[in-house]
Amino acid sequence: MNCVIWNCRGTGAKSFPGLIRDLKRNFQMDFLALLETHQEGFAAQRIMDKLGFDNREIVEAVGYAGGIWCLWKNNGRKIRVVWKHNQFIHFHILDCSGSWFLTVVYGSPHVAQRGELWNNLKSIGVSMVEPWCIVGDFNAFLFDYEKFGGSNNGSRPDRHFLDMVDSNSLVDLGFSGPGFTWKRGNVAARLDRALANLGWRNLFPEASVLHLPPLKSDHSPILIRTHGMVDSGARKDRPFRFLASWLLHDDFPNVVKDSWQSDWYWSLTTFQDKVAFLALMTEICLLALR
């Protein structure tokens, strides 16, 4: 199962459905969680209809605040909602690997409201005996080295977050790619992550987490593979064609220079991830040149 979790900071752009379809194709995505969607009601339903998934479960945004969209393919899995809250959706999943739980989180940017999130996750953990994974944007980090830049008087590791992790005996699944998933100005932090209990780690020993390029948001999407690498032979990429007319665009040199100066490509360790990165960078260049 391949899951992408992304704080996209809005889903209303005309290019957004196409971007999601490219992610689906490049990473054979089975489950998508979009956070901070900025859409509600009929407008939200209309956008989700364009994304090409069989099922959905949402927490409505309130104006431009919050919002969680979880969308998935059938693929023989049984996925049901156990608990829905304004900061998370808690799922039970039954697939060929067995029975397990997945909690998708969008932590409130307000410290006081995040306290309710930690308490609810601790309540889930008290009775959790099956494999369990928690993923999302927690709007908090655990250790000093997970933040770079900014004032020393600014945000600090959230001890209540750490207490929730310890209380539930969760482990960080690690990642490949750059160390920070959020950047604004000269400040960066690892706000997005995947945690799991030992039962989930034993169920999916080959599971991996990849930090993808940030694309249109100041958050990077994170890709979680429960069974390691995707079979590259199963994916049919569109052929890339270079148009000479792009060279006539005034900003073409800057677009190419900025794209290739990114350290994302060189931090990737597998051929497939590099190919997927190049496909996404090509899409970014095309959007920038329109």
HELIX and SHEET records of a PDB file:
HELIX    1   1 PHE A   16  PHE A   27  1                                  12    
HELIX    2   2 GLY A   41  ASP A   49  1                                   9    
HELIX    3   3 VAL A  111  VAL A  126  1                                  16    
HELIX    4   4 ASP A  144  GLU A  146  5                                   3    
HELIX    5   5 ARG A  159  SER A  167  1                                   9    
HELIX    6   6 LEU A  198  LEU A  203  1                                   6    
HELIX    7   7 SER A  232  ALA A  234  5                                   3    
HELIX    8   8 ALA A  244  LEU A  248  5                                   5    
HELIX    9   9 PHE A  252  TRP A  260  1                                   9    
HELIX   10  10 TRP A  264  SER A  267  1                                   4    
HELIX   11  11 PHE A  271  LEU A  289  1                                  19    
SHEET    1   A 6 ASN A  55  VAL A  59  0                                        
SHEET    2   A 6 ILE A  68  TRP A  72 -1                                        
SHEET    3   A 6 PHE A  31  LEU A  35 -1                                        
SHEET    4   A 6 ASN A   2  ASN A   7  1                                        
SHEET    5   A 6 ILE A 222  ARG A 225 -1                                        
SHEET    6   A 6 SER A 208  HIS A 211 -1                                        
SHEET    1   B 6 LYS A  78  HIS A  85  0                                        
SHEET    2   B 6 PHE A  88  ASP A  95 -1                                        
SHEET    3   B 6 GLY A  98  TYR A 106 -1                                        
SHEET    4   B 6 TRP A 132  ASP A 137  1                                        
SHEET    5   B 6 ASP A 192  ALA A 196 -1                                        
SHEET    6   B 6 VAL A 171  ASP A 172 -1                                        
SHEET    1   C 3 LYS A 147  PHE A 148  0                                        
SHEET    2   C 3 VAL A 187  ALA A 189 -1                                        
SHEET    3   C 3 TRP A 182  ARG A 184 -1                                        
END                                                                             
